[in-house]
């Protein structure tokens, strides 16, 4: 039960971060893609 609760809380946290920092997340994603291409 605790595993389910922690999982749902994790999802809620991720969803909140995605909604609150969508622009930053997109920018960071592009930076990560560029870095992965350099590797």
C-alpha positions, -999 to +999 in steps of 0.1 A: +000+000+000+028+024+008+044+016-025+012+026-043+009+058-023+045+068-029+041+061-066+009+082-069+026+110-050+056+108-073+033+110-103+015+140-088+049+157-082+060+150-117+028+163-132+030+195-111+066+201-122+057+195-159+028+220-157+048+245-136+081+244-155+071+233-190+092+259-207+123+251-186+117+214-190+116+218-228+148+239-228+166+214-205+154+185-228+170+202-258+202+207-239+202+171-229+196+160-265+226+182-276+248+167-249+238+132-258+247+138-294+281+151-284+288+119-264 
